Amino acid sequence: MPGTHTSVRVELARDGSASVATGLSVLDHLVGELARTARIQLALEVAPGAADEEALAAGRGLGDALSPLLHAPGASGQGWAWLPAEEALAGAVIEVSERPLVASNVDFSGQRVGGLASDVVARFLNELAAGAGLNIHIRVVEGKDPQHVLIAIFKALGAAIGQACRPSMGGEVQ
């Protein structure tokens, strides 16, 4: 985002971990879950600003940093996963695409989680898709607590990203 300084470092790893400082603690936690299940080492820092700007810069910065891994020779470019968080169950299916988009059955309009408006999360995901060049589909089949639903989404998305960054083996995405 113009005017918002973002520093991002991403690399594939055996175990995922993250050092995230977006200025939004809920988003920091969600991105940490994504990194853990993607099995990436992630360092992400966004200069303080308005919450919307911070979330958009974090999404775009993460997408831009993931793009070389997703488009690397040998990377499968596709991934999918279903993961829970407490009572919530979410799935994510992704594919590298020249026409990035996010399609989801989740509607949190008007909901806030830890002070973070849910439309900020939707905009974060759109920026992530645009920066990484991904077609992202998210489905939630269970979940009453909005925080658990978001955690399940970010965990599933992370696992799908981790698969897409790695080579497919024997015709199946690993």
Contact map, one row per residue, 1 for C-alpha under 8 A:
111110000000000000000000000000000000000000000000000010011001000000000000000000000000000000000000000000000000000000000000000000000000000000000000000000000000000000000000000000
111100000000000000000000000000000000000000000000000000000000000000000000000000000000000000000000000000000000000000000000000000000000000000000000000000000000000000000000000000
111110000000000000000000000000000000000000000000000000000000000000000000000000000000000000000000000000000000000000000000000000000000000000000000000000000000000000000000000000
111111000000000000000000000000000000000000000110100011001000000000000000000000000000000000000000000000000000000000000000000000000000000000000000000000000000000000000000000000
101111100000000000000000000000000000000000000110000000001000000000000000000000000000000000000000000000000000000000000000000000000000000000000000000000000000000000000000000000
000111110000000000000000000000000000000000011110000000001100100000000000000000000000000000000000000000000000000000000000000000000000000000000000000000000000000000000000000000
000011111000000000000000000000000000000000111100000000000000100000000000000000000000000000000000000000000000000000000000000000000000000000000000000000000000000000000000000000
000001111100000000000000000000000000000001111000000000000000110010000000000000000000000000000000000000000000000000000000000000000000000000000000000000000000000000000000000000
000000111110000000000000000000000000000011110000000000000000000010000000000000000000000000000000000000000000000000000000000000000000000000000000000000000000000000000000000000
000000011111000000000000000000000000000111100000000000000000000011000000000000000000000000000000000000000000000000000000000000000000000000000000000000000000000000000000000000
000000001111100000000000000000000000000111000000000000000000000000000000000000000000000000000000000000000000000000000000000000000000000000000000000000000000000000000000000000
000000000111110000000000000000000000001110000000000000000000000000000000000000000000000000000000000000000000000000000000000000000000000000000000000000000000000000000000000000
000000000011111100000000000000000000001110000000000000000000000000000000000000000000000000000000000000000000000000000000000000000000000000000000000000000000000000000000000000
000000000001111100000000000000000000001100000000000000000000000000000000000000000000000000000000000000000000000000000000000000000000000000000000000000000000000000000000000000
000000000000111110000000000000000001001110000000000000000000000000000000000000000000000000000000000000000000000000000000000000000000000000000000000000000000000000000000000000
000000000000111111000000000000000011111111000000000000000000000000000000000000000000000000000000000000000000000000000000000000000000000000000000000000000000000000000000000000
000000000000001111100000000000010011001111000000000000000000000000000000000000000000000000000000000000000000000000000000000000000000000000000000000000000000000000000000000000
000000000000000111110000000000110011000111110000000000000000000000000000000000000000000000000000000000000000000000000000000000000000000000000000000000000000000000000000000000
000000000000000011111000000000010000000001110000000000000000000000000000000000000000000000000000000000000000000000000000000000000000000000000000000000000000000000000000000000
000000000000000001111100000110110000000001111000000000000000000000000000000000000000000000000000000000000000000000000000000000000000000000000000000000000000000000000000000000
000000000000000000111111100100000000000000011100000000000000000000000000000000000000000000000000000000000000000000000000000000000000000000000000000000000000000000000000000000
000000000000000000011111101100000000000000011111000001100100000000000000000000000000000000000000000000000000000000000000000000000000000000000000000000000000000000000000000000
000000000000000000001111100100000000000000000111001001000000000000000000000000000000000000000000000000000000000000000000000000000000000000000000000000000000000000000000000000
000000000000000000001111111100000000000000000000001001100000000000000000000000000000000000000000000000000000000000010000000000000000000000000000000000000000000000000000000000
000000000000000000001111111110000000000000000000000000000000000000000000000000000000000000000000000000000000000001000000000000000000000000000000000000000000000000000000000000
000000000000000000000001111111000000000000000000000000000000000000000000000000000000000000000000000000000000000011110000000000000000000000000000000000000000000000000000000000
000000000000000000000101111111100000000000000000000000100000000000000000000000000000000000000000000000000000000000010000100000000000000000000000000000000000000000000000000000
000000000000000000011111111111110000000000000000000000000000000000000000000000000000000000000000000000000000000000000000000000000000000000000000000000000000000000000000000000
000000000000000000010000111111111000000000000000000000000000000000000000000000000000000000000000000000000000000000000000000000000000000000000000000000000000000000000000000000
000000000000000000000000011111111100000000000000000000000000000000000000000000000000000000000000000000000000000000000000000000000000000000000000000001100110000000000000000000
000000000000000001010000001111111110000000000000000000000000000000000000000000000000000000000000000000000000000000000000000000000000000000000000000000000100000000000000000000
000000000000000011110000000111111111000000000000000000000000000000000000000000000000000000000000000000000000000000000000000000000000000000000000000000000000000000000000000000
000000000000000000000000000011111111100000000000000000000000000000000000000000000000000000000000000000000000000000000000000000000000000000000000000000100110010000000000000000
000000000000000000000000000001111111110000000000000000000000000000000000000000000000000000000000000000000000000000000000000000000000000000000000000000000111111000000000000000
000000000000000111000000000000111111111111000000000000000000000000000000000000000000000000000000000000000000000000000000000000000000000000000000000000000000010000000000000000
000000000000001111000000000000011111111100000000000000000000000000000000000000000000000000000000000000000000000000000000000000000000000000000000000000000010010000000000000000
000000000000000100000000000000001111111100000000000000000000000000000000000000000000000000000000000000000000000000000000000000000000000000000000000000000011011001000000000000
000000000000000100000000000000000111111100000000000000000000000000000000000000000000000000000000000000000000000000000000000000000000000000000000000000000000111111100000000000
000000000001111110000000000000000011111110000000000000000000000000000000000000000000000000000000000000000000000000000000000000000000000000000000000000000000011001000000000000
000000000111111111000000000000000011111111000000000000000000000000000000000000000000000000000000000000000000000000000000000000000000000000000000000000000000000001000000000000
000000001111101111000000000000000010001111100000000000000000000000000000000000000000000000000000000000000000000000000000000000000000000000000000000000000000000000000000000000
000000011110000111110000000000000010000111110000000000000000000000000000000000000000000000000000000000000000000000000000000000000000000000000000000000000000000000000000000000
000000111100000001110000000000000000000011111000000000000000000000000000000000000000000000000000000000000000000000000000000000000000000000000000000000000000000000000000000000
000001111000000001111100000000000000000001111100000000000100010000000000000000000000000000000000000000000000000000000000000000000000000000000000000000000000000000000000000000
000001110000000000011100000000000000000000111110000000000100000000000000000000000000000000000000000000000000000000000000000000000000000000000000000000000000000000000000000000
000111100000000000001110000000000000000000011111000001001100000000000000000000000000000000000000000000000000000000000000000000000000000000000000000000000000000000000000000000
000111000000000000000110000000000000000000001111100001000000000000000000000000000000000000000000000000000000000000000000000000000000000000000000000000000000000000000000000000
000000000000000000000110000000000000000000000111110001000000000000000000000000000000000000000000000000000000000000000000000000000000000000000000000000000000000000000000000000
000100000000000000000000000000000000000000000011111011000000000000000000000000000000000000000000000000000000000000000000000000000000000000000000000000000000000000000000000000
000000000000000000000000000000000000000000000001111111000000000000000000000000000000000000000000000000000000000000000000000000000000000000000000000000000000000000000000000000
000000000000000000000011000000000000000000000000111111100000000000000000000000000000000000000000000000000000000000000000000000000000000000000000000000000000000000000000000000
000000000000000000000000000000000000000000000000011111110000000000000000000000000000000000000000000000000000000000000001000000000000000000000000000000000000000000000000000000
100100000000000000000000000000000000000000000000111111111000000000000000000000000000000000000000000000000000000000000000000000000000000000000000000000000000000000000000000000
000100000000000000000111000000000000000000000111111111111100000000000000000000000000000000000000000000000000000000000000000000000000000000000000000000000000000000000000000000
000000000000000000000101001000000000000000000000001111111110000000000000000000000000000000000000000000000000000000000001101100000000000000000000000000000000000000000000000000
100000000000000000000000000000000000000000000000000111111111000000000000000000000000000000000000000000000000000000000001001100100000000000000000000000000000000000000000000000
100111000000000000000000000000000000000000000100000011111111100000000000000000000000000000000000000000000000000000000000000000100000000000000000000000000000000000000000000000
000001000000000000000100000000000000000000011100000001111111110000000000000000000000000000000000000000000000000000000000000100000000000000000000000000000000000000000000000000
000000000000000000000000000000000000000000000000000000111111111000000000000000000000000000000000000000000000000000000000001111110010000000000000000000000000000000000000000000
100000000000000000000000000000000000000000000000000000011111111100000000000000000000000000000000000000000000000000000000000100110110000000000000000000000000000000000000000000
000001110000000000000000000000000000000000000000000000001111111110000000000000000000000000000000000000000000000000000000000000010010000000000000000000000000000000000000000000
000000010000000000000000000000000000000000010000000000000111111111000000000000000000000000000000000000000000000000000000000000010011000000000000000000000000000000000000000000
000000000000000000000000000000000000000000000000000000000011111111100000000000000000000000000000000000000000000000000000000000111111100000000000000000000000000000000000000000
000000000000000000000000000000000000000000000000000000000001111111110000000000000000000000000000000000000000000000000000000000010011000000000000000000000000000000000000000000
000000011100000000000000000000000000000000000000000000000000111111111000000000000000000000000000000000000000000000000000000000000001000000000000000000000000000000000000000000
000000000100000000000000000000000000000000000000000000000000011111111100000000000000000000000000000000000000000000000000000000000001000000000000000000000000000000000000000000
000000000000000000000000000000000000000000000000000000000000001111111110000000000000000000000000000000000000000000000000000000000011100000000000000000000000000000000000000000
000000000000000000000000000000000000000000000000000000000000000111111111000000000000000000000000000000000000000000000000000000000000000000000000000000000000000000000000000000
000000000000000000000000000000000000000000000000000000000000000011111111001000000000000000000000000000000000000000000000000000000000000000000000000000000000000000001000000000
000000000000000000000000000000000000000000000000000000000000000001111111001110000000000000000001000000000000000000000000000000000001000000000000000000000000000010011100000000
000000000000000000000000000000000000000000000000000000000000000000111111101010000000000000000001000000000000000000000000000000000000000000000000000000000000000000001000000000
000000000000000000000000000000000000000000000000000000000000000000011111111000000000000000000000000000000000000000000000000000000000000000000000000000000000000000001000000000
000000000000000000000000000000000000000000000000000000000000000000000011111000000000000000000000000000000000000000000000000000000000000000000000000000000000000000000000000000
000000000000000000000000000000000000000000000000000000000000000000000001111100000000000000000000000000000000000000000000000000000000000000000000000000000000000000000111000000
000000000000000000000000000000000000000000000000000000000000000000001111111110000000000000000000000000000000000000000000000000000000000000000000000000000000000000011111000000
000000000000000000000000000000000000000000000000000000000000000000000100011111100000000000000000000000000000000000000000000000000000000000000000000000000000000000111111000010
000000000000000000000000000000000000000000000000000000000000000000000110001111100000000000000111000000000000000000000000000000000000000000000000000000000000000000111100000000
000000000000000000000000000000000000000000000000000000000000000000000000000111110000000000001111000000000000000000000000000000000000000000000000000000000000000110111000000010
000000000000000000000000000000000000000000000000000000000000000000000000000111111000000000001110000000000000000000000000000000000000000000000000000000000000001111110000000010
000000000000000000000000000000000000000000000000000000000000000000000000000001111100000000111100000000000000000000000000000000000000000000000000000000000001101110100000000000
000000000000000000000000000000000000000000000000000000000000000000000000000000111110000000111000000000000000000000000000000000000000000000000000000000000001101100000000000000
000000000000000000000000000000000000000000000000000000000000000000000000000000011111000011110000000000000000000000000000000000000000000000000000000000000001000000000000000000
000000000000000000000000000000000000000000000000000000000000000000000000000000001111100011100000000000000000000000000000000000000000000000000000000000011011000000000000000000
000000000000000000000000000000000000000000000000000000000000000000000000000000000111111111000000000000000000000000000000000000000000000000000000000000010010000000000000000000
000000000000000000000000000000000000000000000000000000000000000000000000000000000011111110000000000000000000000000000000000000000000000000000000000110110000000000000000000000
000000000000000000000000000000000000000000000000000000000000000000000000000000000001111100000000000000000000000000000000000000000000000000000000000100000000000000000000000000
000000000000000000000000000000000000000000000000000000000000000000000000000000000001111110000000000000000000000000000000000000000000000000000111100100000000000000000000000000
000000000000000000000000000000000000000000000000000000000000000000000000000000000001111111000000000000000000000000000000000000000000000000011111100110010000000000000000000000
000000000000000000000000000000000000000000000000000000000000000000000000000000000111101111100000000000000000000000000000000000000000000000011110000010011000000000000000000000
000000000000000000000000000000000000000000000000000000000000000000000000000000000111000111110000000000000000000000000000000000000000000001111100000010011001000000000000000000
000000000000000000000000000000000000000000000000000000000000000000000000000000011110000011111000000000000000000000000000000000000000000001110000000000011001100000000000000000
000000000000000000000000000000000000000000000000000000000000000000000000000000011100000001111100000000000000000000000000000000000000000111100000000000001001100100000000000000
000000000000000000000000000000000000000000000000000000000000000000000000000001111000000000111110000000000000000000000000000000000000000111000000000000000000100100000000000000
000000000000000000000000000000000000000000000000000000000000000000000000000011110000000000011111000000000000000000000000000000000000011110000000000000000000100110010000000000
000000000000000000000000000000000000000000000000000000000000000000000000000011100000000000001111100000000000000000000000000000000000011100000000000000000000000000010000000000
000000000000000000000000000000000000000000000000000000000000000000000110000011000000000000000111110100000000000000000000000000000001111000000000000000000000000000000000000000
000000000000000000000000000000000000000000000000000000000000000000000000000000000000000000000011111100000000000000000000000000000000111000000000000000000000000000000000000000
000000000000000000000000000000000000000000000000000000000000000000000000000000000000000000000001111100000000000000000000000000000000110000000000000000000000000000000000000000
000000000000000000000000000000000000000000000000000000000000000000000000000000000000000000000000111110000000000000000000000000000000111000000000000000000000000000000000000000
000000000000000000000000000000000000000000000000000000000000000000000000000000000000000000000001111111000000000000000000000000001100111100000000000000000000000000000000000000
000000000000000000000000000000000000000000000000000000000000000000000000000000000000000000000000001111100000000000000000000001001100011100000000000000000000000000000000000000
000000000000000000000000000000000000000000000000000000000000000000000000000000000000000000000000000111110000000000000000000011001000001111000000000000000000000000000000000000
000000000000000000000000000000000000000000000000000000000000000000000000000000000000000000000000000011111000000000000000000000000000000111000000000000000000000000000000000000
000000000000000000000000000000000000000000000000000000000000000000000000000000000000000000000000000001111100000000000000000000000000000011100000000000000000000000000000000000
000000000000000000000000000000000000000000000000000000000000000000000000000000000000000000000000000000111110000000000000000000000000000001110000000000000000000000000000000000
000000000000000000000000000000000000000000000000000000000000000000000000000000000000000000000000000000011111000000000000000000000000000001110000000000000000000000000000000000
000000000000000000000000000000000000000000000000000000000000000000000000000000000000000000000000000000001111100000000000000000000000000000000000000000000000000000000000000000
000000000000000000000000000000000000000000000000000000000000000000000000000000000000000000000000000000000111111000000110000000000000000000000000010000000000000000000000000000
000000000000000000000000000000000000000000000000000000000000000000000000000000000000000000000000000000000011111000000110000000000000000000000000000000000000000000000000000000
000000000000000000000000000000000000000000000000000000000000000000000000000000000000000000000000000000000001111100001100000000000000000000000000000000000000000000000000000000
000000000000000000000000000000000000000000000000000000000000000000000000000000000000000000000000000000000001111110001100000000000000000000000000010000000000000000000000000000
000000000000000000000000000000000000000000000000000000000000000000000000000000000000000000000000000000000000011111111100000000000000000000000000000000000000000000000000000000
000000000000000000000000010000000000000000000000000000000000000000000000000000000000000000000000000000000000001111111100000000000000000000000000011000000000000000000000000000
000000000000000000000000110000000000000000000000000000000000000000000000000000000000000000000000000000000000000111110000000000000000000000000000000000000000000000000000000000
000000000000000000000000010000000000000000000000000000000000000000000000000000000000000000000000000000000000000111111000000000000000000000000000000000000000000000000000000000
000000000000000000000001011000000000000000000000000000000000000000000000000000000000000000000000000000000000000111111101100000000000000000000000000000000000000000000000000000
000000000000000000000000000000000000000000000000000000000000000000000000000000000000000000000000000000000000011110111111100000000000000000000000000000000000000000000000000000
000000000000000000000000000000000000000000000000000000000000000000000000000000000000000000000000000000000001111110011111110000000000000000000000000000000000000000000000000000
000000000000000000000000000000000000000000000000000000000000000000000000000000000000000000000000000000000001100000001111111000000000000000000000000000000000000000000000000000
000000000000000000000000000000000000000000000000000100110000000000000000000000000000000000000000000000000000000000011111111100000000000000000000000000000000000000000000000000
000000000000000000000000001000000000000000000000000000100000000000000000000000000000000000000000000000000000000000011111111110000000000000000000000000000000000000000000000000
000000000000000000000000000000000000000000000000000000000000000000000000000000000000000000000000000000000000000000000111111111000000000000000000000000000000000000000000000000
000000000000000000000000000000000000000000000000000000110010000000000000000000000000000000000000000000000000000000000011111111100000000000000000000000000000000000000000000000
000000000000000000000000000000000000000000000000000000110111000000000000000000000000000000000000000000000000000000000001111111110000000000000000000000000000000000000000000000
000000000000000000000000000000000000000000000000000000000010000000000000000000000000000000000000000001000000000000000000111111111000000000000000000000000000000000000000000000
000000000000000000000000000000000000000000000000000000000010000000000000000000000000000000000000000011000000000000000000011111111100000000000000000000000000000000000000000000
000000000000000000000000000000000000000000000000000000011011001000000000000000000000000000000000000000000000000000000000001111111110000000000000000000000000000000000000000000
000000000000000000000000000000000000000000000000000000000011111100000000000000000000000000000000000000000000000000000000000111111111000000000000000000000000000000000000000000
000000000000000000000000000000000000000000000000000000000000001000000000000000000000000000000000000111000000000000000000000011111111111100000000000000000000000000000000000000
000000000000000000000000000000000000000000000000000000000001001000000000000000000000000000000000000110000000000000000000000001111111110000000000000000000000000000000000000000
000000000000000000000000000000000000000000000000000000000011111100100000000000000000000000000000000000000000000000000000000000111111110000000000000000000000000000000000000000
000000000000000000000000000000000000000000000000000000000000011111100100000000000000000000000001000000000000000000000000000000011111110000000000000000000000000000000000000000
000000000000000000000000000000000000000000000000000000000000001000100000000000000000000000000001111100000000000000000000000000001111111000000000000000000000000000000000000000
000000000000000000000000000000000000000000000000000000000000000000000000000000000000000000000111111110000000000000000000000000001111111100000000000000000000000000000000000000
000000000000000000000000000000000000000000000000000000000000000000000000000000000000000000000111101111000000000000000000000000001000111110000000000000000000000000000000000000
000000000000000000000000000000000000000000000000000000000000000000000000000000000000000000011110000111100000000000000000000000001000011111000000000000000000000000000000000000
000000000000000000000000000000000000000000000000000000000000000000000000000000000000000000011100000001110000000000000000000000000000001111100000000000000000000000000000000000
000000000000000000000000000000000000000000000000000000000000000000000000000000000000000001111000000001111100000000000000000000000000000111110000000000001000100000000000000000
000000000000000000000000000000000000000000000000000000000000000000000000000000000000000001110000000000011100000000000000000000000000000011111000000000000000000000000000000000
000000000000000000000000000000000000000000000000000000000000000000000000000000000000000111100000000000001100000000000000000000000000000001111110000010001000000000000000000000
000000000000000000000000000000000000000000000000000000000000000000000000000000000000000111000000000000000000000000000000000000000000000000111110000000000000000000000000000000
000000000000000000000000000000000000000000000000000000000000000000000000000000000000001111000000000000000000000000000000000000000000000000011111000010000000000000000000000000
000000000000000000000000000000000000000000000000000000000000000000000000000000000000001110000000000000000000000000000000000000000000000000011111110110000000000000000000000000
000000000000000000000000000000000000000000000000000000000000000000000000000000000000001100000000000000000000000000000000000000000000000000000111110110000000000000000000000000
000000000000000000000000000000000000000000000000000000000000000000000000000000000000001100000000000000000000000000000000000000000000000000000011111110000000000000000000000000
000000000000000000000000000000000000000000000000000000000000000000000000000000000000000000000000000000000001001010000000000000000000000000000011111111000000000000000000000000
000000000000000000000000000000000000000000000000000000000000000000000000000000000000000000000000000000000000000010000000000000000000000000000000111111100000000000000000000000
000000000000000000000000000000000000000000000000000000000000000000000000000000000000111100000000000000000000000000000000000000000000000000000011111111110000000000000000000000
000000000000000000000000000000000000000000000000000000000000000000000000000000000000100111000000000000000000000000000000000000000000000000010111111111111000000000000000000000
000000000000000000000000000001000000000000000000000000000000000000000000000000000000000000000000000000000000000000000000000000000000000000000000011111111100000000000000000000
000000000000000000000000000001001000000000000000000000000000000000000000000000000000100000000000000000000000000000000000000000000000000000000000001111111110000000000000000000
000000000000000000000000000000000000000000000000000000000000000000000000000000000011100111100000000000000000000000000000000000000000000000000000000111111111000000000000000000
000000000000000000000000000000000000000000000000000000000000000000000000000000000010000011110000000000000000000000000000000000000000000001010000000011111111100000000000000000
000000000000000000000000000001101100000000000000000000000000000000000000000000000000000000000000000000000000000000000000000000000000000000000000000001111111110000000000000000
000000000000000000000000000001001101100000000000000000000000000000000000000000000011000000000000000000000000000000000000000000000000000000000000000000111111111000000000000000
000000000000000000000000000000000100100000000000000000000000000000000000000000011110000001110000000000000000000000000000000000000000000000000000000000011111111100000000000000
000000000000000000000000000000000100010000000000000000000000000000000000000000011000000000111100000000000000000000000000000000000000000001000000000000001111111110000000000000
000000000000000000000000000000001111111000000000000000000000000000000000000000000000000000000000000000000000000000000000000000000000000000000000000000000111111111000000000000
000000000000000000000000000000000100111000000000000000000000000000000000000000111000000000000000000000000000000000000000000000000000000000000000000000000011111111100000000000
000000000000000000000000000000000000010000000000000000000000000000000000000001111000000000011100000000000000000000000000000000000000000000000000000000000001111111110000000000
000000000000000000000000000000000000010000000000000000000000000000000100000001110000000000000100000000000000000000000000000000000000000000000000000000000000111111111000000000
000000000000000000000000000000000000111100000000000000000000000000000000000000100000000000000000000000000000000000000000000000000000000000000000000000000000011111111100000000
000000000000000000000000000000000000010000000000000000000000000000000000000111110000000000000000000000000000000000000000000000000000000000000000000000000000001111111111000011
000000000000000000000000000000000000000000000000000000000000000000000100001111100000000000000110000000000000000000000000000000000000000000000000000000000000000111111110000010
000000000000000000000000000000000000000000000000000000000000000000001111001111000000000000000000000000000000000000000000000000000000000000000000000000000000000011111110000000
000000000000000000000000000000000000000000000000000000000000000000000100011110000000000000000000000000000000000000000000000000000000000000000000000000000000000001111111000001
000000000000000000000000000000000000000000000000000000000000000000000000011100000000000000000000000000000000000000000000000000000000000000000000000000000000000000111111100011
000000000000000000000000000000000000000000000000000000000000000000000000011100000000000000000000000000000000000000000000000000000000000000000000000000000000000000100111111111
000000000000000000000000000000000000000000000000000000000000000000000000000000000000000000000000000000000000000000000000000000000000000000000000000000000000000000000011111111
000000000000000000000000000000000000000000000000000000000000000000000000000000000000000000000000000000000000000000000000000000000000000000000000000000000000000000000001111100
000000000000000000000000000000000000000000000000000000000000000000000000000000000000000000000000000000000000000000000000000000000000000000000000000000000000000000000001111110
000000000000000000000000000000000000000000000000000000000000000000000000000000000000000000000000000000000000000000000000000000000000000000000000000000000000000000000001111111
000000000000000000000000000000000000000000000000000000000000000000000000000101100000000000000000000000000000000000000000000000000000000000000000000000000000000000110011101111
000000000000000000000000000000000000000000000000000000000000000000000000000000000000000000000000000000000000000000000000000000000000000000000000000000000000000000100111100111
